[in-house]
Amino acid sequence: MALPNAPAASSNAAFTPIPASERVFSFRDHAALWFSLGVGLLVMQIGAFLGTALGTQTALFAIIVGSVLGAALLALVAYIGFERGLSSPVLMCQTLGSSFAKLPVVLNVVQLIGWSAFELVVMRDGTTALIKDITGLDTIWLPYVTALFWGLLLVGLATGSMIGLVRWFVGRFGLPLVILSLIWLTYQFVLKAQAQGLDAIWHRAGDGSMSTLAGIDLVMAMPVSWLPLVADFARYGKAGTTTFRGTWLGFAVANIWCHALGVLIVSTSNPGTDLMTTLLLAQGGLIALGLILIDEMDNAYGDVYSGSVSLNFLHGKFTIRFWGITLALVATACALFLPMHGLEPFLLTLSSVFVPLFGVVISQLVLKGEATEKGVNVVPVAIWLIGIAAFHLCPLMWPVVGSALPALAITLLLGSIYRIARRPALQSA
């Protein structure tokens, strides 16, 4: 396996693989982390949307297929990160070239700040709804206080150890609580479904506003959105098989469960009812929603940690911890003063460049593929740009196929052809 050029490796510690002594994540750690990251209110909202558009049976089919495929891609990048012991920015360098890769690394930092702030806003809105439901308090300053509370907690987490957070807080404390909350909510809405008639809900038709392929594509959006982050955690895995299986199983189960719960909720609720309100009205929903909101914090932390890894790669004079605290403070300020819900389309557009990018990364680096030694690796860069064009043009020209599926298919195919074509030249070099 060829390594990046010597000057880059010698001048940036990020090109040094994580040593075996620091590879401590077991199957349980990977599964706990990615199950926890896969749980979220946004996932339930997407499930509710799918249930309305596709109907119960087709929505569940799309959820299972999209989750299995999307989590498999996530796990494949995790395996590459483990195998090389390197972070996501370095994988980008080994694919696109050490100079050109700085562009997607910077874009990744920008989107991670945005998504961290968006997570804080989700927690702000949920906490505000909880307080209003419990106390009746509804004042203009309450959202600012709740956003600041979650933001300062995020800053506190950024001062600690990522490994400690994953192994001790998420694995031993956070995961059992969020699983219990999901079990309780599922039980409550299954009882509600039984009262309304399971057969009618099972055969509930959709409104036809989305195709099955587009539904699968939408479900895949959640796992593939984590592609730019997964190697930052996977490089600490003990073994390749446990890293792959833990990442795949953990995220796939959480993605299927939360999407399916969203379908169940919308199928048993009055049309137009807000998801947050519906959860609060369920018996024990207040406690369950509170636990899910706490679990949302690890999503924000994951964004901040990965962003700090990228900034440390770009500017290694400051530590990952320093960058993590800085990014947490910036995300908190954005959540306090920017209209993050209005900026969501911009964040989604920015995130779209990473779906085809990691199609190229997988095609070039899987099976111990050779890393580039150039400043700009022209062909992979061109394939990435083609993938971005496909991501945005396919929904306009063929709405039935969605965005992620065609972009990934094109970049994986073209990237694999290029890797196979250049293999003889590499072997003779």
Steps between C-alpha positions, in 0.01 A plus 500: 500500500653830394497777753455873444808692393774523759492876553134496594543201728799647679347843548155394616449250780154419362668281236632272775265203557353453847732255686369161612524604867232767446262277303255422777153498339336157506191382311288620792657849490442540126145365520414721798644811338328457166169387647503812714592720202227337294223596743341841454177695474584599142512130405152448648373802306634351176332171587170683554541668160570164333195345664280775357657492153546126446256329732594262781627193313695682228646743755628212715651333192681824408615544861651152523672509160626857538628440853683177412663651189582835661645345815704259286664795322565661838655176628714466187654844555542408869696192395723709273561741788587211732723327246708812443468639854437843349240775533252614237709801382795272426278255310388796288867588441584145397215511248496852355857610565664672795442854369156477344353306794522810717192634318261222613661501846416871540147438366464219751592731788241755385224242473589346837474837673160543336372155596629539857303824528197332341514221761512763775191663348318164495586450867401862572159457339438166669604627843288811460199282413567279805523799736186652354315169539611457863479857631297693244790745469511660153728804484717653231824440692446128571639371166818701553550356847445142384730546198769643727459210743552237230781703343694523826450126555645442152801717591545293815496176303754642256748545785496128575626185332315368196599143585378539858172652385429217258606212726363620831223756450343380174556127547416464869259785569355667192430193285292301754286806576429584137416135422255497791340821373462354148353179641250697707392725212469201266287318758272801548439554129454127432225503766349802324524319164327192646217716627454655154535170312835356397369366169383843386831659594701222331309550174503879524581646156725796430411818317729410208723806538820292496629191319641198682850568363482860615390375842801266521720791394356720776556232765861458385553873554539451875781240505685651202493842668746352752748385234736801551522419874510122539875446448579748777348249745563170318878547500490417873352154436671183626417287194367554152213252523368640829533856369304413186231292671458735796460806279264326258280329758489795741392758245274273295296392804462856630412634154237231439352536849468881499368520144249223570393671822433814297279296264314354799450843658361662185276198437335534841480879523262760365612656168716809544590423862852610595739212583626668817145557623403140422797365698417723796139382503603134518501345846850545638584695186645789697769284658571310177529823302733643763731197470502525120588869526793411725607243240494772234801650677731227374403592142613856565813372674579269207483798263719713724759226555530421130520870417780541752687207342474673161619834640787329677592348164494844336672681788685255723646761735181481705371180657179316416367600842566869434324483163212304655435766763526773233253326268257436788503871586449598135213251462337635816521857368343387171217325686435814705503758222454335157177364346628143476172355371522744211860398435418128484469498115847656476641236736337222299648642179843519663469146631415373152860533384611228744272223372681475162834580664487189714385296204839596354679433831352150523582418139865610540591382850298181557687167480825678595479729200799719428511852643589790273836672529396808301391842605195467274378159382320619187287197410348442848432875524320488165297196611404684818378801299300270272344345810402841638335585166313168506384561857333828401389425143346155544210619722418763235520264204388172662329578832415135550866403571587762762846653555734283710446170316598625152787714631647207693447257215675727250799582723545139613485375140729762347738488796525120484568511125778755557653297785502182291638682196795652689592181686749375235681835505527486879630143494769583246610817682 
